[in-house]
Amino acid sequence: MSESALVGIDLGKHSFHLHGQDKSGREVFRKKCSRQQMMTLFGNLPACTVVMEACAGAHFVARELMNMGHQAKLISPQFVRPFVKSNKNDFVDAEAICEAASRPSMRFVSPKTEAQQTLSVLHRLRESLVRNRTKTANQMHGFLLEFGISLPRGLAIMKRLSIVLAEHELPVRLTVLLQRLHDHFVYLDGQIKELDKELAGQLASDDLGSRLLSLPCVGPITASLLAVEIGDGQQYGCSRDFAASIGLVPRQYSTGGKANLLGISKRGDKNLRRLLVQCTRVYMQRLEHQKGALADWVRSLLMRRHSNVVACALANKLARIAWAIAAHHTQYEAGPDTLSA
């Protein structure tokens, strides 16, 4: 076991399956253990490379192993699947992880820091609250429509629902139920506002997040999520690699020497991609107020491409600029009269 140079871990909730190899790729050991047993085992092993899939709990395990002196690497599960031989079981998965990690061209995922993971949890909680708020508002719209009351679209009307209810004769029981839904809506809205304040406070103390705010039309939510995804930027070889990781580059289906580019790949974090596209749409709406090379480039694109295509192209460029800000410790130099929202 002390001869292990590469160890693959198939992560589980309570049990972990380990596959160890020496430098020549020969199997040294296979072992199933609990979380505590695994940590004790690696605490007694000489420093080696430990690889696992980038799934639930992987970032925590990677941080713990790095604290013990090991080199921890994470691989996207989609890159491990082709190396699974024959039937699938946990030990075969661990062996496939080792096989995938030994490929010279394999791409790895950088382990997130504790602060990055905490901020990511905050974003996920906010997304969940926003979905629940929208669901509650839609329920109230639907219930009122069943009784012949058609309200305007949007959340603003929900805040003065009591006035709407007073203007119509509705069953008392229905009014009580709608008031319960409205109270739940107000609670969710308050929770979202509190999280927004917390995000803004964390962003003020984060150097990278503050620099990302200098990007045109990028607000606190987008800037903080960009900071979580990029980190120090060293895991990406260039700006295009980061844009590709969040699905903002075209899919390629080329053969016979003929290049064929399709729509964007839409891989990676769809929430970050959506936020960047929303930022670009705000930029394009106020394009007449924008100046500089970026605005001129967008205007020239709009003359020959659909606005949706231009929005994705500009989102790609914003992602590349964000990577450059993180990797080179710089700040975006906005031109005169550039909108910052």
LUMDOKE-138910 format. One record per residue: residue in three letters; x, y, z of N, C-alpha, C in turn. Coordinates in steps of 0.2 Angstrom, whole numbers, plus 2048, in hexadecimal, padded with zeros to 3 digits. Example, Ala and Ser with C-alpha at 12.3 -4.5 7.8 and 13.67 -1.06 7.14 Angstrom:
ala8427E482783E7EA8278427F0827/ser8407F58238447FB824840800827/
END
This chain:
met8047FA800800800800804806800/ser80A80680380F80C80381280D7FD/glu8118087F881480A7F180F80D7EC/ser80980F7EF8048127EB8068197E9/ala80681A7E28078217DF8018247DD/leu7FC8217DC7F58237D97F081F7DD/val7EB8237E07E58207E37DF8237E1/gly7DA81E7DE7D48217DC7CF81F7E1/ile7CA8247E37C58237E87BE8247E4/asp7BA81F7E57B381F7E37AF8217EA/leu7AD8287E97AA82B7EF7A38287F0/gly7A18277F779A8267F879882A7FE/lys79282980179082C80679382A80D/his79382380E79682081479C81C812/ser79C81980C7A281480B7A6817805/phe7AC8158057B18188007B58127FD/his7B68127F77B980C7F47C080F7F1/leu7C580C7F37CC80E7F17CF8097EC/his7D380C7E77D78087E27DE80B7E2/gly7E38087E47EA80B7E47EE8077DF/gln7F280C7DB7F78097D67FE80C7D7/asp8038087D580A80B7D580B80F7CF/lys8118117CF8138157C98128127C2/ser81380C7C28128087BB80B8067BA/gly8068087BE7FF8077BD7FD8007C0/arg8017FC7C37FE7F67C67FB7F77CC/glu7F67F37CD7F17F47D37F57F27D9/val7F57F67DF7F87F57E57F37F27EA/phe7EE7F67EA7E97F47EF7E27F67ED/arg7DD7F27F07D67F47F07D37F47F7/lys7CF7F97F87CD7F97FF7C67FD800/lys7C17FA8047BB7FE8057BC80080C/cys7BA80680E7BA8098147B580F816/ser7B481081C7B081681E7B481C81D/arg7B082281E7B482881D7B9829822/gln7B88278297BD82882E7C382382C/gln7C281D82A7C78188287CB81B823/met7C881E81E7CC8218187D082681A/met7CE82B81E7D28308207D882E824/thr7D78298287DD82682C7E2822828/leu7DF81F8227E381B81E7E882081A/phe7E58268187E982B8147EE82F818/gly7EC82F81F7F08328247F782E825/asn7F68288247FC82382480082281E/leu7FD824818800823812805828810/pro80B82680D80F82B80A80B830805/ala80E83680480B83A7FF80A8377F8/cys8048377F58038357EF7FD8397EB/thr7FB8377E57F683A7E27F08377E3/val7EB83A7E57E48377E67DF83B7E2/val7DB8367DE7D78397D97D08367DB/met7CB83B7DA7C48397DB7BF83D7D6/glu7B983B7D57B483E7D17B28457D4/ala7B184A7D07AF8507D37A78507D4/cys7A584D7DA79E84C7DC79D84E7E3/ala79884C7E679684E7EC79B84C7F2/gly79E8517F57A38507FA7AA8507F8/ala7AB8507F27B284F7EF7B68557F1/his7B485B7F17B88617F27BA8617FA/phe7B685E7FE7B885E8057BD859806/val7BC8538037C184D8047C8850801/ala7C88537FB7CE8567F87D185A7FC/arg7CE85F8007D18648047D486080A/glu7D185B80D7D48578127DA853810/leu7DA85080A7E084D8087E6851807/met7E48578047EA85C8037ED85E809/asn7E985F80F7EB8618157F085B818/met7EF8558167F384F8187FA84F813/gly7FA85380E80085380A7FF84F803/his7F984D8027F88497FC7F684E7F6/gln7F784C7F07F58507EA7EE84E7E8/ala7E98527E97E28507E87E08527E1/lys7DD84E7DD7DA8507D77D384E7D6/leu7CF8527D27C88517D17C78507C9/ile7C384B7C77C284A7C07BA84A7BF/ser7B884D7BA7B184D7B97AE8467B7/pro7A98447BA7A683D7B97A683B7B2/gln7A48407AD7A383E7A67A983C7A3/phe7AF83E7A67B683C7A37B88357A6/val7B58337AB7B782C7AE7B38277AB/arg7AD8287A97A88237A67AB81F7A1/pro7AF82179C7B281D7967B7818799/phe7BA81979F7BF8147A17BC80F7A6/val7B580F7A77B28097AA7B28037A6/lys7B57FE7A87B67F77A57B07F27A7/ser7AD7EF7A27A87EA7A37A37ED7A8/asn7A17E87AD79C7EA7B279E7F07B7/lys7997F37B979A7F97BD79A7F77C5/asn79F7F87C979E7F87D07A37FD7D3/asp7A37FE7D97A78037DC7AE8037DB/phe7B17FD7DC7B87FC7DB7BA7FD7D3/val7B67FB7CF7B77FC7C87B78047C6/asp7B38077CA7B280F7C97B98127CC/ala7BB8107D17C18127D47C78117CF/glu7C780B7CC7CD8097C87CC80E7C1/ala7C680F7BF7C58137B97C781A7BB/ile7C681D7C17C98237C37D08247C2/cys7D481E7C47DB81E7C47DD81E7BC/glu7DA81A7B87DB81A7B17DA8217AE/ala7D58247AF7D382B7AD7D98307AF/ala7DB8307B57DF8347B87E68347B5/ser7E882E7B27EF82C7AF7EF82F7A8/arg7EA8317A57EA83479E7ED83A79E/pro7F283C79A7F684279A7F2848798/ser7EC8477947E884C7927E284D797/met7E284A79C7DC84A7A07DB8517A3/arg7D58547A47D385A7A77D18597AE/phe7D385D7B37D185C7BA7CD8627BC/val7C98617C17C68667C57CA8697CB/ser7CA86F7CC7CE8727D27CA8717D8/pro7CC86E7DD7C886E7E37C68757E6/lys7C08767E87BE87D7EA7C087E7F2/thr7C18847F37C38857FA7BD8857FE/glu7BD8858057B88858097B388C808/ala7B78918077B38988067AF8977FF/gln7B28947FA7AF8947F47A988F7F4/gln7A988A7F87A48857F979E8897FD/thr7A088C80279B890806797895802/leu79B8997FE79789E7F979389A7F4/ser7958947F27918907ED78B88E7F0/val78B88C7F778588A7FA7808907FB/leu7838967FC77F89C7FD77B89D7F6/his77E89C7F177B89D7EA7768987E9/arg7778927EB77288D7E976C88E7EE/leu76D8907F47678927F87638977F6/arg76789C7F37638A27F075F8A07EA/glu76289C7E675E8997E07588957E2/ser7598917E775388D7EA74E8927EC/leu74F8977F074A89C7F274789F7ED/val74B8A17E87488A57E27438A07DE/arg74589A7DD7408957DA73A8947DE/asn73A8947E57348937E97308997E9/arg73389F7E972F8A57E972B8A67E2/thr72F8A47DC72B8A47D672589F7D6/lys7278997D97218947D971B8967DD/thr71D89A7E371789C7E77138A17E4/ala7178A67E07138AB7DD70F8A87D7/asn7128A37D470E8A07CE70789C7D1/gln7088997D77038967DA6FD89B7DC/met6FF8A17DE6FA8A67E06F78A97DA/his6FA8AA7D46F88AC7CE6F38A67CB/gly6F48A07CC6F089B7C96EA89A7CD/phe6EA89A7D46E489A7D86DF89F7D7/leu6E28A57D66DE8AB7D56DA8AB7CE/leu6DE8A87CA6DB8A77C36D58A27C3/glu6D689D7C76D08997C86CA89C7CA/phe6CA8A27CD6C58A57D06C38AC7CC/gly6C68AC7C66C58B17C16C98B87C2/ile6CE8B77C66D28BD7C76D98BC7C3/ser6DA8C07BE6E08C07BA6E58C67BC/leu6EA8C47BF6EF8C97C16F58CA7BC/pro6F88D07BC6FD8D17B87038CD7B9/arg7078CC7B470D8C77B57128CB7BA/gly7168C77BD71C8CA7C171B8C97C9/leu7208CB7CD7208CA7D471D8D07D7/ala71D8D67D471B8DC7D77148DC7DA/ile7108D97D67098D97D87088D57DE/met70C8D07E070B8CC7E570C8CF7EC/lys7108D57EC7118D97F270B8DD7F4/arg7078DE7F07008E17F26FA8DD7F0/leu6FB8D67F26F68D27F16F08D37F5/ser6F18D67FB6EC8D78006E78DC7FD/ile6E98E17F96E58E67F66E18E37F1/val6E48DE7ED6E08DA7E86DB8D67EB/leu6DC8D37F06D78CF7F36D18D37F6/ala6D38D97F86CE8DD7FB6C98E07F6/glu6CB8E07EF6C78E27EA6C28DD7E7/his6C38D77E96BF8D27E66BC8CE7EC/glu6B68CB7EA6B28C77EF6B48C07EE/leu6B88BD7F36BB8B67F36B98B37F9/pro6B88AC7F86B78A87FE6BC8A9804/val6B98AA80A6BD8AB8106C38A6810/arg6C18A080F6C789A8106CC89B80B/leu6CA89D8056CF89E7FF6D38A4801/thr6D08AA8046D48AF8066DA8AE80B/val6D88AA8106DC8A78156E28A3812/leu6E189F80D6E689B80A6EA89F806/leu6E88A48026EC8A87FE6F08AD803/gln6EE8AF8086F28B380D6F88AF810/arg6F68A88116FC8A48137018A480E/leu6FF8A38077048A38027088A9801/his7048AF8027078B580270C8B6807/asp70B8B480E70F8B48137168B0811/his7158AB80E71B8A680C71F8AA807/phe71B8AD80271F8B17FD7238B7800/val7208BA8057248C080872A8BD80C/tyr7298B880F72E8B58137348B380E/leu7338B08097388AE80473B8B4801/asp7378B980073A8BF7FD73F8C2802/gly73D8C28087428C580D7488C180E/gln7478BA80D74D8B680E7528B7808/ile74F8B88027538BA7FC7578C07FD/lys7548C58007578CC80175C8CB806/glu75B8C780B7618C68107678C380D/leu7668BE80976B8BB80576F8C0801/asp76B8C47FD76E8C97F97738CD7FD/lys7718D08037758D480777B8D0809/glu77A8CA80B7808C680D7858C5807/leu7828C48017878C37FB78B8C97FA/ala7878CF7FA78A8D67F97908D77FF/gly78F8D58057938D680A79A8D1809/gln7998CB80779E8C68067A28C9800/leu79F8CC7FB7A28CE7F57A78D47F6/ala7A48D87FB7A88DE7FD7AF8DC800/ser7AF8D68037B68D48067BA8D0802/asp7B78CE7FC7BB8CA7F77BE8CE7F2/asp7C58CD7F17C88D17ED7C68CF7E5/leu7C68C97E47C48C77DD7BD8C97DB/gly7B98C87E07B28CA7DF7B18D17DD/ser7B58D57E17B48DC7E07B78DE7D9/arg7BC8DB7D77BF8DD7D17BA8DA7CB/leu7B78D57CC7B28D27C77AC8D77C6/leu7AB8DB7CC7A58E07CB7A68E57C6/ser7AD8E67C47AE8EB7BF7AC8E97B8/leu7AB8E37B77A88E17B17A28E57AF/pro7A18E67A979A8EA7A77948E67A8/cys78F8E97AB7898E57AD7898DF7B1/val78E8DE7B578F8D97B978E8DB7C0/gly7898D87C47878DA7CA78A8D57D0/pro7888D67D678B8D27DB7898CB7DB/ile7838C97D97828C27D87868BE7D3/thr7878C17CD78B8BE7C87928BF7CA/ala7958C47CD79C8C57CE79E8BF7D4/ser7998BE7D979B8BA7DE79B8B27DB/leu7968B17D77968AA7D479C8A97CF/leu79E8AE7CB7A48AE7C77AA8AC7CC/ala7AB8B07D17B08AF7D67B18A87D8/val7AB8A57DA7AB89E7DC7AD8997D7/glu7AB89A7D07AD8967CB7B48967C9/ile7B689C7C87BD89D7C67C289C7CB/gly7C189E7D17C789D7D67CD8A27D4/asp7D389F7D47D98A27D27DA8A27CA/gly7D689E7C77D689D7BF7DB8997BD/gln7E08967C17E58927BF7E388B7BC/gln7DD8897BE7DB8827BB7D98837B4/tyr7D98897B17D78897AA7DD88C7A6/gly7DF8897A17E588B79D7E489179A/cys7DE8937987DD89A7957D689C796/ser7D48A27937CE8A57957C88A0791/arg7CA89E78B7C589A7887C389378C/asp7C889178F7C688B7937C188C798/phe7C189279B7BC8947A07B689579D/ala7B68987977AF8997947AC892792/ala7B188E7907AE88778E7AB883794/ser7AE88479A7AC88079F7A58827A2/ile7A38887A079C88A7A279788A79B/gly79A88779679588679079488B78C/leu79989078B79889678779C896781/val79E89077E7A188F77879D88A774/pro79E88B76D79A88676979C87F769/arg79787B76979887376879B872761/gln7A086D7617A386C75A7A1865758/tyr79F86475279E85E74F7A185E748/ser7A785D7487AB85D7427AD85673F/thr7AE8557397B084F7367B385072F/gly7B784C72D7B984C7267BD853724/gly7C08567297C385C7287BF862727/lys7B88617287B38677287B186972F/ala7B286F7317B08717377A9873738/asn7A687173D79E87273E79D874745/leu79C87A74679A87D74D79387D74E/leu79087B75378987B75578888175A/gly78388075E781885763786884769/ile78588876E789888774788881778/ser78D87F77B78D87877E788878784/lys78787D78878387E78E785879793/arg78C87779478E87379979087879F/gly7928757A47948787AA78E87B7AE/asp7908817B278B8847B67868887B2/lys7808867B277B8897AE7788907B1/asn7798907B87778967BB77C89C7B9/leu78289A7B978789F7B87868A27B0/arg78589D7AC78489E7A577E8A37A4/arg7798A17A77738A57A77748AC7A9/leu7778AD7AF7798B47B277D8B87AD/leu7828B57AA7868B87A57828BB79F/val77E8B679C77A8B87977758BE799/gln7728BE79F76E8C37A17728CA7A1/cys7788C97A477C8CF7A477D8D279D/thr77F8CE7987808D07917798D378E/arg7748D179076D8D478D76C8DB790/val76E8DC79676E8E27997738E7795/tyr7798E579477E8E979077B8EA78A/met7788E67867758E777F76F8EC77F/gln76B8EB7857658F07857688F7786/arg76D8F87897708FF78A776900786/leu7768FD78077C8FE77B77D905779/glu77890977877990F77677D91477A/his77D912781781915786788913787/gln78990D78479090A78479590D77F/lys79B90D7827A190F77D7A790B77E/gly7AB90B77A7B190777A7B1901775/ala7B78FD7757B88F87707B38F3771/leu7B18F17787AC8EC7797A58EE776/ala7A38F477779C8F677479D8F676C/asp7A28F87697A38F87627A28F175F/trp7A68EC7637A58E576179E8E3761/val79B8E47667948E276778F8E5761/arg7908EB76078C8EE75A78E8EB754/ser7948EA7527968E674C7938DF74B/leu7928DC75178F8D57517888D6750/leu7858DA75377D8DB75277B8DD74B/met7808DF74777E8E174077E8DB73C/arg7818D573E7818CF73A77F8C973E/arg77D8C974477B8C37487758C574C/his7718C074E76B8C075276D8C2759/ser7698C675C76A8C976376C8C3768/asn7698BD76776A8B876C7718B576B/val7738B576477A8B376377F8B8766/val77E8BE7657828C37687828C376F/ala77D8C177377C8C177A7818BB77C/cys7818B67797858B077B78D8B277A/ala78E8B57747958B77727988BC777/leu7938C177A7968C677E7978C2785/ala7928BD7877938BA78D79A8B678D/asn79B8B37887A28B07877A78B4788/lys7A78BA7857AC8BF7867AD8C178D/leu7A78C27917A78C47987AA8BF79C/ala7A98B979B7AC8B379E7B48B379D/arg7B68B47977BD8B57967C08BA79A/ile7BD8C079A7C08C679D7C08C57A5/ala7BB8C17A77BB8BF7AE7C18BB7B0/trp7C28B67AC7C88B27AD7CE8B67AD/ala7CF8BA7A87D58BE7A87D68C27AE/ile7D08C57B17D18C97B77D38C57BD/ala7D18BF7BD7D38BA7C37DA8B77C2/ala7DB8B57BC7E28B27BB7E88B77BB/his7E78BD7B97EC8C27B87EC8C87BD/his7E78C77C27E68CC7C87E58D37C5/thr7E18D47C07E08DA7BD7D98DD7BF/gln7D78E27BC7D08E57BD7CE8E77B6/tyr7C78E67B57C58E87AE7C58F07AE/glu7C78F27A87C88FA7A77C28FC7A3/ala7BD8FE7A67B69007A37B790679F/gly7B49077997B590D7957B0912798/pro7B09187957AB91E7987A491C796/asp7A091E79B79991D79A79791579A/thr79B91179C79990A79C7959087A2/leu78F9057A178A9037A678D8FE7AB/ser78C8FF7B178E8FA7B67888F97BB/ala7858F37BA77F8F27BE7808EB7C2/
END
